[in-house]
Amino acid sequence: MDGTARSEPDETRISAEPPRPQVVLRSSEFRKKREEDWRALEVLIDRAERRGIRSLSAVDVQRLPVLYRSAVSSLSVARSIALDRNMLAYLENLSLRAFLVVYGPRSSLLDGLKRFFARDFPRAVRSAGPHLLIVTLAMIAGVAAGFILTVGDEDWFSALVPAGLAADRGPESTREDLLTKEIFAPWQGAAHAFAIFANTLFQHNTMVGILSFSLGLAAGIPTVLLMVYNGLILGAFVALHYNRGLTYEIIGWLSIHGVTEFTAILLCGAGGLVIADKMLFPDRFSRLQSLAVHGRVAAQIVIGAVLLFFIAAILEGGFRQFVQSTELRYAIGWGIGGLWLGYFLRAGRRRG
Amino acid sequence: MASPAQPTDILPAAGRNHREIISPEGVPLSVELADFGERAVAFTIDFILLNAAILLLYLPLSYLVLLDFGGAILTGVMMFVAFLVRNTYFLHFELAWRGSTPGKRITGLRVIDRRGGPLLPSAVIARNLTREFEIFMPLIVLLSIGGVETGNVAQWLSFAWILAIGAIPFLNRDRMRGGDLIAGTMVIALPRRALLSDLAQRDALFSFTDKHLTAYGAYELQVLEEILRGAQTEAYSADMLRQVGEKIRRKIGWREPVPLESEAMFLRDFYTAERAFLEREQLFGKTKVDKYSQPVRRV
């Protein structure tokens, strides 16, 4: 549809009139001047989206931010001077896509995880100090109560410890039973170890983690109760062995994986409390905003705790029965515990 | 004063809801929120790919069956492999592809930071490992220990948990799931839009006076733009264009007859003149949103 072809049918009607002034559109002029840059940017963005930013040459990588800024400024101008819907929509879209390429940090899985464990996770844990203190105290209270109750009356053991965790142990267990079937039960090979590993990781620990974290949404009280309950179980366990003169052995047996595992449980609880705290006292944010800002910290703590659960499960499945010396169990368990402490206190402190 | 936030809001794109993020340059960018359907499709595609990868890794495991290993061990190994694969899958792609996965790429979705900042690796990790807590692990508990009829507390809890978590995207206006909420991200649709030719014609055949042009506002102008672009791709027949033309002429009080064959040209010239007029008015601070509104002065 060019000008000459279409002027024919109306020749008669307009021939008498003088030639009309041309319609000059600011938005069209604007577009003509800038369009080349937009197209160039579009080509770069297309390529970066399809094949990654590495496919751009060094020159293109240098041009990208310049073209991006010019497109964004075009967009602001176009919004005030143009009513061309297609052009506006195009510029919006182009600016957004370019924005995502320019400001989208690329990182590999390895980089991301490294950054998380080297910096974000220990920082998140440090920022939840008071919450950690509360859940730790709750758990200690639970341990003490469970111990005192069960030492006096072993029926409490069956009441406190769920059947799945108690297995065959109970008030009727003898010292010999506990020594041969539990504490120094023979190593049953790698395959059996792996089954224990998977079972503890995917069932018991995960549920504890999920529960303590999510119950944070219920103002945190269930989280604290859950910590107390976990402490009760532990206390009851120790008491059962205390009554049979096995305190030293059982603590060694529990330490090898328990130090890591209970750290992880405490971390999950602290994560739940962070959520509860920020929902109850959102400060100057709305509750939803507060959740978004601080939820990330809580999630980082719990996600890191998954790693601890992982390691605890490996220790429990793989090493607990493999290492048959109580002293060595203490050494491994608390040695790793010390490493955790050092990690949480020191890692990621640089760069403010 | 009801002035539109952005000119593109005047005639909103059909379907999706819009949100605004502020780029670091301080320019608000409008983003289109992904629909539930699109996200479900993206997730289904990812889920299929993911499980294909898991099955592939299970092939060597059939060797273990031959060796007559216990069932518990085999389930353990299988769960472990599945756990690793599904987490590596989402993390790897959302990190390396800047908030995209194969499923999201096919459906044209992206994960972005809700406030317009860069999408940080910690946010990607948070939103994806939460997925594990949100869906996968409760699902495993639900399916693993036998039927629900046993009344297992853990299973009922998992069930309630999945229901509650599944409801979250429906309960907030940005359609965030739990992981998005915690990571401060949202999922948007990112279609590619093409820059079509400028409809404005420099040399006009028909000329209009300001009186003709005050009848309409920006909304009608953009509807006309859609019609003209539709006519270019032959979505609108000549007949329909004629009807539109008749209607416009009646409204603006155009007396001269327009021959059928120059209807398209009439509409185009009218579009050009109307746009020139409205853009000029807008430059003077008089924005007219649609035909019903009086021009408003924007400060």
Interface residues (C-beta under 8 A of the other chain):
Chain A: M1 G3 R6 S7 P9 D10 R13 I14 R20 Q22 V23 V24 L25 R26 S27 S28 R31 E35 W38 R39 E42 D46 G52 R69 V72 S73 L75 S76 R79 S80 I81 A82 L83 D84 R85 N86 M87 L88 A89 Y90 E92 N93 L94 S95 L96 R97 F99 L100 V101 Y103 G104 P105 R106 S107 S108 L109 D111 G112 L113 R115 F116 D120 A191 H192 F194 A195 F197 A198 N199 L201 F202 Q203 T206 M207 G209 I210 L211 F213 S214 L288 L291 A292 V293 G295 R296 A298 A299 Q300 V302 I303 V306
Chain B: Q6 P7 T8 I10 L11 A13 S23 P24 E25 V27 L29 S30 V31 F69 G70 A72 I73 T75 G76 V77 M79 F80 F83 T88 L91 H92 L95 A96 W97 R98 G99 R110 I112 R114 G117 P118 L119 L120 P121 S122 A123 V124 I125 A126 L129 T130 E132 F133 M137 P138 I140 V141 S144 I145 A154 L157 W161 N172 L181 I182 A183 G184 L190 P191 R192 R193 A194 L195 L196 D198 L199 A200 Q201 R202 D203 A204 L205 S207 A218 L221 Q222 E225 E226 R229 E256 P259 E261 S262 A264 M265 T272 A273 R275 A276 L278 E279 R280 Q282 L283
